[in-house]
Amino acid sequence: MADYEYKSPLAGFENAEPLPTTLNADGKSYYNPPGPRSSAYDEFPAPIKSSNNGFDFHIYYLPNAPEEAKYAAELHERIRREFPEFRIYRLWDKPVGPHPVPMFEVNVFNPHQTGTFFSWLAVNRGPLSVLIHPNTGDPYRDHTELATWMGKPFPLNGRMLKR
């Protein structure tokens, strides 16, 4: 059981019309009637705080695997060249903070950048693992319960993140 109470994802839709059960031509997916565009396309949903940056991408590599270290350095350079609007931190050669292996961090500032970088990393991260987390003001929860991984997850030193 989580230490956090989740409200229903249907909050705010209690009085909405029932959705149709009509299937699309593929016979598998549902027809969804047109509706208003979600604000999540343009701004992060609460409790994500975008005042500094909405999401962090921590890109991990194993320092004792020379091919991973080389790939991480090349990926770091490529990201700096292709996404200069992101905040891109230095490439660490040792564990930093709660992160158990060397890594570098990339910050994104809006939902469009988040989705773009997520899909770009999915096909370009190579052998590296990526910890992706929002910034809600609760670092422990952000790095654990709300985190998403690409590749192999690594155990974090969560004690460093507790308030």
N, C-alpha and C positions, 0 to 999 in steps of 0.2 A: 504494500500500500504506500502510495506517495505521501510525502510530508506536506503536500500542497493540495488544497481543495479546488477542483476544477468545476467551473460553472458549465452548464449545458452549452454545446456548440450551437444549439437552436435558440438561445436567448435572443429575443428581439424578433423572432419569427413565429411566436406563439399563435398569432391570429392569421397567419398566411394561408392562402388557399392550398388545398392538397396538390401535390405535384402529379402530373399525368403519369400513367404507367405505359404509355405508348413507346415502342422501341423504334429506333432509327432503322434505316435500310440494312445495316449490317446485322440486324437481328440480335445484337448483344448489348448495345449501349442505349441508354434512355434518351428520349427527346426532352430537352429542357427548354421551356418557353423563354423568350427574350425577357430580360429584366434590367433593372438599373445596373450600371457598371460598378463593380466593387471598388470602394475607396482604397483597398489594399494594393491596387495597381500603382497608386501614386504616393501613398504614405504608409509607413509601417503601422500595423495594428498595436494597440496597447496590449501589454505594458512595455513594448519596445520603445526605448528612448533614442530618438535620432538626433538629439542635440549635439552629440559628439560624432557618433557613427552608429548605424543600426546593427551591423553584423561584423564579426571578426572571422577570418579564415586563417587558421594556424596550419601551416604546411610542414609536416614532419618528415625527417629523413634519419636513417641510421648512420651515424658517423663512422662506424667500423665497416661499412659497405661502400667502398670507393665509388662504385657506379651510381649509388643513390646520392652520395654527396655531390658528385659531378652533375647529375640530373637536377638536383635541387638548385645548384648555382645557376645552371642554364635556365631553369624555369623561372627563377627569381629575376634574372635579366629580361627574359621574354615578357613577364608580367609588367615590369617597369617600362618596357618599350611600348607594349600594346595597350596598357591601361594607366597612362600617366595621371589620370584624374583620381585614382585610388590613393590611399595612404599606404605605403609599402615600407615596412620596417626592415632593418638590416637582417642579414642571414647569420643566425647564431650558430656557433660551432660547438655549443655545449647546451645542456638543459637550462632553461630559464623559467623562473616562477613555478607554476604547478605542472609545467610540461616536462615529461620524463626524458625526452630526447631533443636534440637540436631541431630548430625550426625557424621559419620566418612567418611573419604575420602580415595580412592584407586586410585593410578596413574598407568597407563600402558604405555608401551614404544614403541610398534610396532603394526602393524595391526593384527598380529596373536594373540597377547595377548588381544587386544581389542575384537576381535570376540569370542575368547575363554571365556573371562570373561563375556561378554554380554550374551552368551548362558547359561553359568553356573548360572549367577544371575537370568535369566528368570525363572529357575526352583527351585532356592534355596533362593530367597529373602524373601519368606514367606509374612508376612503382611506389609513389609516395602516398602517405595517408594524410587526410585533411580533417581537422576538427573545425566545425562550423557552428557558431553560436550567436544568438542575439545578445544585445546589451539592454537589460531591463533595470539595472541598478542592483541586482542580486547576483554577484559574480559566481557564487557557488551553484546556484540553480542554473544560471546561464551556461556554465561549463559542464553541467551534469545532466539534469533533467530535461533541459531545453536544447541540448546539443544534438547535432547530427554528424555522422562520420561518413567520409568517403574512404574506402580502403579499410585496412585493419585498424580497429580502435586501440588506443594505448591507455593504460590506467594513469589517471592524473593524481597529483598530490592535492586532494581536495581540502585538506586541513588548512592549506595556505589561503583558501578562498572563503572560508567560513568567517562570519562576522564576529 
